[in-house]
Amino acid sequence: RAALRRGQNGRISGQMREIVFDTETTGLDPRDGHRLVEFAGIELIERVPTGRHLHFYVNPGRAMPPEALAVHGITDDFLADKPVFAAQAAELCAFLEGATLVAHNAQFDMRFLNFELEQCGFSPIAEALVVDTLELARKRFPGAKHSLDALCQRFGIDRSGRVVHGALIDAGLLADVYVELTGGRQIGFDLAVAVSQTHVGMVSDWPVRSWTVPADEAAAHEAFVAAMKEPLWLKLGTAA
């Protein structure tokens, strides 16, 4: 079975549909017997959250290792009465259909997602349909810290509710980070019209955020500037 069918570049009726998602697992690699235990995806239309999301837990059929439990706090007892992945695969594929997928360190999440889909008889999701915000951040801020926490700090995104890792919390934070990485809240009139037509809230309802450059990066930048000899802007200022 095909897992997903999409329009060209994830567009539906001329609008870009994206699912920003995150997963939690029992470990690092499904080839070592580890399984997905939580999925959360948040829908964006033209970079605007619509309020629609999909979130579920999965009974992995195995014990939770202590090291994984320390990361996300999801216990064996909590997962004991949850459905297996196969029982939720069809709903997941229906939710993802027609969208480009967005994840942070996407290779990790896609490894588990595709493993679970293939176990249920679905074909894997193509790499070309996935955007990795870790790669976007590395290109935009080379040499900086690129963890989700670091990017939230840089963009002034409140992460106070992130006591432990959780797929729904992290997907929500990542959706905000992704919007900032791809142009921020400076959205044009055309998008505002598209948003109002899809009834997902006006751009003016969004909170205004300021960027916060981490202190260590700011200090490194100041040291770099101070070491420069005859910087171009001083010459231009003198000439003016």
C-alpha positions in Angstrom: 0.0 0.0 0.0 1.1 3.5 -0.7 1.5 5.5 2.5 0.8 9.0 1.1 -0.4 10.7 -2.1 0.5 14.3 -2.5 0.0 17.1 -4.9 3.0 18.8 -6.4 5.3 20.2 -3.7 2.7 19.5 -1.0 0.2 22.0 -2.4 -3.5 21.5 -2.1 -5.8 23.9 -4.0 -2.9 26.2 -4.6 -2.0 26.4 -0.9 1.1 24.9 0.8 0.2 22.4 3.4 2.8 21.2 5.9 2.8 19.0 8.9 5.4 19.8 11.6 5.9 16.7 13.6 7.9 15.0 16.4 8.2 11.5 17.8 9.3 9.8 21.0 10.8 6.3 21.0 12.3 3.6 23.1 15.8 4.2 21.8 17.9 5.3 18.9 17.4 2.8 16.1 14.6 0.5 15.2 17.1 -2.0 13.8 18.1 -2.6 17.4 14.6 -3.5 18.4 13.5 0.0 19.4 10.0 1.3 18.6 8.0 4.5 18.3 5.9 5.3 21.3 4.5 8.8 20.6 3.6 10.9 17.5 2.4 14.4 17.2 1.9 16.5 14.1 0.7 20.1 13.7 -0.9 21.3 10.5 0.3 24.5 8.8 -1.3 26.1 5.7 1.0 28.7 4.1 3.1 28.6 7.3 0.1 29.4 9.5 -1.0 27.0 12.2 -4.6 25.9 11.5 -5.3 24.4 14.9 -5.6 20.9 13.5 -3.3 18.3 14.8 -2.9 14.6 15.3 -1.4 13.1 18.5 -1.3 9.6 19.8 0.7 7.1 21.9 1.7 3.6 20.8 2.2 0.4 22.8 5.6 -0.7 21.6 5.3 -4.3 22.7 8.5 -4.0 24.7 9.9 -2.5 27.9 11.0 1.1 28.1 14.8 1.4 28.7 15.7 3.6 31.7 17.7 6.0 29.5 14.7 6.7 27.2 12.4 7.0 30.2 14.7 9.7 31.6 14.3 11.7 28.3 10.5 11.7 27.8 9.1 10.2 31.0 6.7 7.8 29.2 6.3 4.7 31.3 5.4 1.1 30.6 2.3 1.4 32.7 1.2 4.4 30.8 1.6 2.7 27.5 0.1 -0.7 28.5 -3.4 0.1 27.4 -2.5 2.2 24.3 -3.1 0.8 20.7 -0.3 -0.7 18.6 0.9 1.4 15.7 -0.9 -0.7 13.1 -4.2 0.3 14.7 -3.4 4.0 14.0 -1.5 3.8 10.8 -4.5 4.5 8.5 -5.5 7.7 10.4 -1.9 8.8 10.4 -1.5 8.4 6.6 -4.8 10.2 6.0 -3.6 13.1 8.2 -0.2 13.3 6.4 -1.6 13.0 2.9 -1.1 16.0 0.7 1.5 17.6 3.0 5.2 18.2 3.2 6.6 16.9 6.5 8.8 19.1 8.7 10.9 17.7 11.6 14.1 18.6 13.6 16.8 16.1 12.9 14.3 14.5 10.5 16.5 11.5 9.7 15.9 10.2 13.2 12.1 10.6 13.2 11.7 9.3 9.6 13.8 6.2 10.4 11.2 5.2 13.0 8.1 6.5 11.1 9.1 4.6 7.9 10.0 1.5 9.9 6.5 1.4 11.6 4.7 2.1 8.3 6.6 -0.7 6.5 5.8 -3.1 9.3 2.1 -2.4 8.5 2.5 -2.9 4.8 2.7 0.8 3.8 5.5 2.1 1.5 8.0 4.4 3.1 7.7 8.2 2.9 10.2 9.6 0.3 13.1 11.7 1.7 12.2 14.5 -0.9 8.9 15.1 0.9 10.6 16.0 4.2 12.2 19.3 5.4 14.8 19.1 8.2 14.8 22.2 10.4 18.2 21.1 11.8 19.7 21.5 8.3 17.9 24.9 7.8 19.3 26.1 11.1 22.9 25.0 10.3 22.8 26.9 7.0 21.3 30.0 8.5 23.4 30.1 11.7 26.7 28.3 10.9 28.8 27.5 14.0 25.9 28.2 16.4 23.9 25.9 18.6 21.1 24.2 16.7 19.1 22.3 19.3 15.4 23.0 19.6 16.1 24.7 23.0 18.8 26.9 21.5 16.6 27.9 18.5 13.7 28.7 20.9 16.0 31.0 22.9 17.3 32.6 19.7 13.8 33.4 18.5 12.3 34.3 21.9 9.9 31.4 21.9 8.6 30.4 25.4 9.7 26.9 26.2 8.9 27.0 29.9 6.5 24.1 29.5 9.1 21.8 28.2 10.1 20.0 31.5 10.7 16.7 29.6 10.6 15.9 26.0 7.1 15.3 24.6 6.1 15.0 21.0 3.2 17.4 21.2 5.0 20.1 23.1 8.1 19.7 20.9 6.0 19.8 17.7 4.4 23.0 18.8 7.7 24.7 19.6 9.2 23.4 16.3 6.3 24.9 14.4 7.1 28.3 15.8 10.8 27.8 15.1 10.1 26.7 11.5 8.1 29.8 10.8 11.0 31.9 12.1 13.5 30.0 10.1 11.6 30.4 6.9 10.8 34.1 7.1 9.4 34.8 10.5 6.1 36.6 11.3 6.5 39.2 8.5 3.8 37.7 6.4 2.4 39.6 3.4 -1.1 40.6 2.5 -1.6 37.6 0.2 -1.0 35.2 3.0 -3.4 37.1 5.3 -6.1 36.7 2.7 -5.4 33.0 2.3 -5.5 32.6 6.1 -8.9 34.3 6.4 -10.3 32.2 3.6 -9.3 29.0 5.3 -10.8 30.2 8.6 -7.7 29.5 10.7 -7.2 32.9 12.4 -5.7 36.1 11.3 -2.0 36.8 11.2 -2.6 39.8 13.5 -3.6 37.4 16.3 0.0 36.0 16.4 2.3 37.1 19.3 5.1 39.4 18.3 8.5 37.9 19.2 11.9 39.5 19.4 15.1 37.6 18.5 17.5 36.8 21.4 21.1 36.0 20.4 22.7 33.7 22.9 25.3 35.4 25.1 28.2 33.3 24.0 27.5 33.9 20.4 27.1 37.7 21.0 30.5 37.8 22.8 32.2 35.8 20.0 30.8 38.2 17.4 32.0 41.3 19.3 35.4 39.7 19.6 35.5 39.0 15.9 34.5 42.6 15.0 37.0 44.1 17.5 39.8 42.1 15.8 39.0 43.4 12.3 41.4 45.9 10.8 40.0 48.8 8.8 36.4 47.4 8.5 34.6 48.5 5.4 31.8 50.3 7.2 34.3 52.7 8.9 35.8 53.6 5.5 32.3 54.3 4.1 31.4 56.3 7.2 34.6 58.4 6.8 34.0 58.9 3.1 30.4 60.1 3.8 
